[in-house]
Amino acid sequence: MSPLTATQKALVQEHLYLAERVVGHLYKRSRIDAACRADLIQAANLGLVIAASRWEPDRPHGAKFST
């Protein structure tokens, strides 16, 4: 995986709250332990980085970076 550009880094930074909110919701609903919560947050953040690295802003038809 190549290093992220400044725009891609900004995308990841702006969407980190979403990963934490989803994991927080799972934490409350399914009563997972704190270590598992940390692992889920880390996996979600890695997913954001991968999605940002694959995102092509110049793609036709207004491709969006969303979930």
C-alpha positions as CSV (number, residue, x, y, z in Angstrom):
1,M,0.0,0.0,0.0
2,S,1.4,3.4,-1.0
3,P,1.6,6.3,1.4
4,L,-1.5,8.4,1.7
5,T,-1.7,11.9,0.2
6,A,-2.7,14.9,2.3
7,T,-6.3,14.6,1.0
8,Q,-6.5,11.0,1.9
9,K,-5.1,11.6,5.4
10,A,-7.8,14.3,5.8
11,L,-10.5,11.9,4.8
12,V,-9.3,9.4,7.4
13,Q,-9.1,12.0,10.1
14,E,-12.6,13.3,9.3
15,H,-14.1,9.8,9.5
16,L,-12.4,8.4,12.6
17,Y,-15.4,9.4,14.7
18,L,-17.6,7.2,12.7
19,A,-15.5,4.1,13.4
20,E,-15.5,4.9,17.1
21,R,-19.3,5.4,17.2
22,V,-20.0,2.1,15.4
23,V,-17.7,0.2,17.7
24,G,-19.2,2.1,20.7
25,H,-22.6,1.0,19.7
26,L,-21.5,-2.6,19.4
27,Y,-19.8,-2.3,22.8
28,K,-23.1,-1.2,24.5
29,R,-25.3,-3.7,22.7
30,S,-23.2,-6.9,22.8
31,R,-21.2,-6.3,26.0
32,I,-17.8,-7.0,24.5
33,D,-14.8,-6.5,26.7
34,A,-12.5,-3.5,26.5
35,A,-9.7,-5.3,24.8
36,C,-12.0,-6.5,22.1
37,R,-13.3,-2.9,21.7
38,A,-9.8,-1.6,21.2
39,D,-9.2,-4.3,18.5
40,L,-12.4,-3.4,16.7
41,I,-11.5,0.3,16.7
42,Q,-8.1,-0.6,15.3
43,A,-9.6,-2.8,12.6
44,A,-12.1,0.0,11.7
45,N,-9.4,2.5,11.4
46,L,-7.4,0.2,9.2
47,G,-10.4,-0.2,7.0
48,L,-10.7,3.6,6.7
49,V,-7.0,3.8,5.6
50,I,-7.6,1.1,3.0
51,A,-10.7,2.8,1.7
52,A,-8.9,6.1,1.5
53,S,-6.1,4.6,-0.4
54,R,-8.5,3.1,-3.0
55,W,-10.6,6.3,-3.3
56,E,-10.3,8.1,-6.6
57,P,-11.5,11.7,-6.4
58,D,-11.1,12.2,-10.2
59,R,-13.5,9.3,-11.0
60,P,-16.4,10.4,-13.2
61,H,-20.0,10.7,-11.9
62,G,-19.0,12.2,-8.6
63,A,-17.7,9.2,-6.8
64,K,-18.2,9.7,-3.1
65,F,-16.2,8.5,-0.1
66,S,-18.9,7.2,2.2
67,T,-20.1,4.3,4.2
